[in-house]
Amino acid sequence: MLRKHAWGICFALLVGLVAVAPTILAPLSLGSAYRSIQYLPLDDEDIYRARIHEILDGHYSVASPFLYEYKDTSPAAVLPINEWLYALPAFLFGLSTIIIFSKFLLPALLFFFVYLLAHRLMKDDPSTTLAAITAGLLVAFGTELVNYQSVIPALKGLAPVNPLLWTRLVNPIVGAIEVFAFLYLLVRVQEGDRRFVIPASIVLALTVGYFFSFGISISILAALFLISVGKREYGCAKHLAYIFLLSLVLDAWYWYQTLFSVSGAAGRALAERNGMSFTHTPVLNKMLLLATLFVLASYLYARFRQKSAEYERVLIFLGALLAGSWVAFNQQVITGREIWYYHFVQYTVPLSLFAMLVASYISWRFAAPRRWRFGMYGLFGLLIAYGLFSMTSFVPRMDAFAKAQRYAGVVSFLNTNAPRDCVVLIKEPDQEELERLIPGYTSCNVYSTTSTFFGIPPERILHNYLLRLRLNGVTKDTLHAYLITHEGDVRGYFFQNWSELFGKGNDAWVQSKAALVEKAYPAFLAGDLKTELQRYRMNYLLTTTPLRGLPGLHPVVTEGAFSLYSF
């Protein structure tokens, strides 16, 4: 095994080193200014760190990772399956260490599973090693190259290169490893090896940790099952059915809790806050369409020119892969329910690229072997160059990374002195970064958050926003203008679905929420501030701005620009 895949293992290590490099180089570049606030540049990595830290704090269901209240909510809105994969070793080695190691190990594992799958589809021919390695690099690095709107300016030096998608904490990297591992096991089952039915079932069961990896996997399995039935390969179809049924048994507890949590009117609202929408509108994806046409042309060539049944089976597998991707994008046409299909692109793009490369190997290298080989070497070189270039992605983000270190003193104090599950109220005009960072680095919670995906009651959301307005000095006279100029804050607190969350401008629903705030604010402003503050648990108030109208506060400590108070 080691001799056969020695080059694949070497390139897996290379991918891991390239992926983890910015996480190591960024703090090294700061030198003594680095104070343990990690380099996490991708969207929502701070949320994922907070969710993992919540497990380390003993709240294993992660029902409310930011607020002290609601931690006993059962079942949790989003079950922390993939987060546990980080938390288990973090109990022994510490979360920061595991985060750094994961950014090496997980991209390396993803590359190796893609490489193994490509090698298997190409019949384990030793001459396929270059193509299989290129396939792995295409998934590991090439998904960034598809987005020409960001790559071209980066290559011209006009914008920073994006960090590699697969270095993002928890998702989508864990799901990507599961998807390609599952596809490899499906190939073995398709070949008639029954030993891989149970491993495939276990991996499929694990994909529920991220809906999009589960959706793409179950869709591909269904497509392959229907193709097997259509070709009267009933033995294969039976084994595929066993995989589904066994995974369903393994995930029975998950489906019970999930379906229970989204039942009724309150559950429907919670589901919408976590990305679900109700529509029958079909989705057309250009990358997937291109891959489908390419694989179809390759299949027709293999069938009528090469007449090779051996490679025809592989192309049918690639067809099932793409058909499953279409189903994942468009199942809402029948069901009327979709969950933020934009995230499926995280998997359909690498799957499309992978399918086209394998199809080209099977069909087109025979038609034009020299040009195919030249193209493969060129693609290999481009991917290596871009991967190495991505190691510099931290450079344009160093200013923001350096500024984040100013929170280290507060984090250190809370970890050393604060009671377990303490609550910190943050009085800052722009407070969201701290509201995510404190739960991610300490055992404390925050009083307010815009991360309201976890079933926070509407009355608490309104209370938090009204308190934010009052602490920031908004008056009845300035409220209307404030709400117009800060419509993004209104979206962040009161969104009901992701179309509202990611929208722009003061549209009708934003105006309706602003009207709700304007109606409730005068009474809140006239009430006793200390009573409103203590409506929910609060141990500390953290601020860099002068305090007015807050009697009974006592200074606790000053860390850099931040002052911490308690009642």
Secondary structure, 3 states (H helix, E strand, C coil): CCCCCHHHHHHHHHHHHHHHHHHHHHHHHHHHHCCCCCCCCCCCHHHHHHHHHHHHCCCCCCCCCCCCCCCCCCCCCCCCHHHHHHHHHHHHHCHHHHHHHHHHHHHHHHHHHHHHHHHHHCCCCHHHHHHHHHHHHHHHCHHHHCCHHHHHHHHCCCCCCCCCHHHCCCCCHHHHHHHHHHHHHHHHHHCCCHHHHHHHHHHHHHHHHCHHHHHHHHHHHHHHHHHHHHCCCHHHHHHHHHHHHHHHHHCHHHHHHHHHHCCHHHHHHHHHHCCEEECCCCCCCHHHHHHHHHHHHHHHHHHHHHCCHHHHHHHHHHHHHHHHHHHHHHCHHHHCEEECHHHHHHHHHHHHHHHHHHHHHHHHHHHCHHHHHHHHHHHHHHHHHHHHHHCCCCHHHHHHHHHHHHHHHHHHHHHHHCCCCCEEEEECCCCHHHHHHHHHHCCCEECCCCCCCCCCCHHHHHHHHHHHHHHCCCCHHHHHHHHHHCHHHHHHHHCCCHHHHCCCCCCHHHHHHHHHHHHHHHHHHHCCHHHHHCCCCCCEEEECCCCCCCCCCEEEEEECCEEEEEC
